[in-house]
Amino acid sequence: MLNEKDMAKKRALVHVITDLERIADLAEKIAEYVKHEQIVFSGKAKQELEIFFNNAVQIYVASAKSLKMKGSALEVDVHELEQ
């Protein structure tokens, strides 16, 4: 049986997994829609998607580092990227 601290960590990890799955599902749906509908994005839209993608990668990397460090030292950076 897990203690309260470990239960909290488990709940947080479940949320992370859920969020990652949701991000992957949405990215897949966008890619399928664009391919199926043969949509061409404007230059500005491409820039915004690139920023979104890069931020998602940075959030993932920062989250993984934070888990390895067993702390929330990187939490502020992640929250800033989410905006």
C-alpha positions as CSV (number, residue, x, y, z in Angstrom):
1,M,0.0,0.0,0.0
2,L,1.3,3.5,-0.9
3,N,1.7,6.2,1.6
4,E,0.0,9.6,1.0
5,K,3.1,11.1,-0.6
6,D,3.4,8.2,-3.0
7,M,-0.3,8.3,-3.8
8,A,0.0,12.0,-4.6
9,K,2.9,11.3,-6.9
10,K,1.0,8.5,-8.5
11,R,-2.0,10.8,-9.2
12,A,0.3,13.4,-10.7
13,L,1.9,10.8,-13.0
14,V,-1.6,9.6,-14.1
15,H,-2.4,13.2,-15.0
16,V,0.8,13.6,-16.9
17,I,0.2,10.4,-18.9
18,T,-3.4,11.5,-19.6
19,D,-2.2,14.9,-20.8
20,L,0.5,13.3,-23.0
21,E,-2.0,10.9,-24.5
22,R,-4.4,13.8,-25.2
23,I,-1.7,15.9,-26.8
24,A,-0.7,13.0,-29.0
25,D,-4.3,12.3,-30.0
26,L,-4.9,16.0,-30.9
27,A,-1.7,16.2,-32.9
28,E,-2.7,13.0,-34.8
29,K,-6.2,14.3,-35.5
30,I,-4.7,17.6,-36.8
31,A,-2.3,15.8,-39.1
32,E,-5.1,13.5,-40.4
33,Y,-7.4,16.4,-41.0
34,V,-4.8,18.4,-42.8
35,K,-3.8,15.4,-45.0
36,H,-7.4,14.4,-45.7
37,E,-8.7,17.9,-46.5
38,Q,-5.4,18.9,-48.2
39,I,-5.2,22.1,-46.2
40,V,-2.4,24.5,-46.8
41,F,-1.4,26.6,-43.8
42,S,-0.5,30.2,-44.1
43,G,3.1,31.3,-43.2
44,K,1.8,32.7,-39.9
45,A,-0.1,29.5,-39.1
46,K,3.0,27.5,-39.8
47,Q,5.0,29.7,-37.4
48,E,2.4,29.4,-34.7
49,L,2.3,25.6,-35.1
50,E,6.1,25.5,-34.9
51,I,6.1,27.5,-31.7
52,F,3.3,25.2,-30.3
53,F,5.3,22.1,-31.2
54,N,8.6,23.5,-29.8
55,N,6.8,24.5,-26.6
56,A,5.3,21.0,-26.3
57,V,8.7,19.4,-26.7
58,Q,10.2,21.7,-24.1
59,I,7.4,21.0,-21.6
60,Y,7.9,17.3,-22.1
61,V,11.7,17.5,-21.6
62,A,11.3,19.8,-18.6
63,S,8.7,17.5,-17.0
64,A,10.9,14.4,-17.5
65,K,13.8,16.2,-15.9
66,S,11.6,17.3,-13.0
67,L,10.5,13.7,-12.4
68,K,14.1,12.6,-12.5
69,M,15.0,15.3,-10.0
70,K,12.0,14.3,-7.8
71,G,11.0,17.9,-7.4
72,S,9.4,20.8,-9.0
73,A,12.4,23.0,-9.7
74,L,11.4,23.3,-13.4
75,E,7.7,23.9,-12.7
76,V,7.8,27.6,-13.4
77,D,9.4,27.2,-16.8
78,V,6.8,24.7,-17.8
79,H,3.9,26.9,-16.8
80,E,5.4,29.8,-18.7
81,L,5.6,27.7,-21.9
82,E,2.0,26.6,-21.5
83,Q,0.8,30.2,-22.1
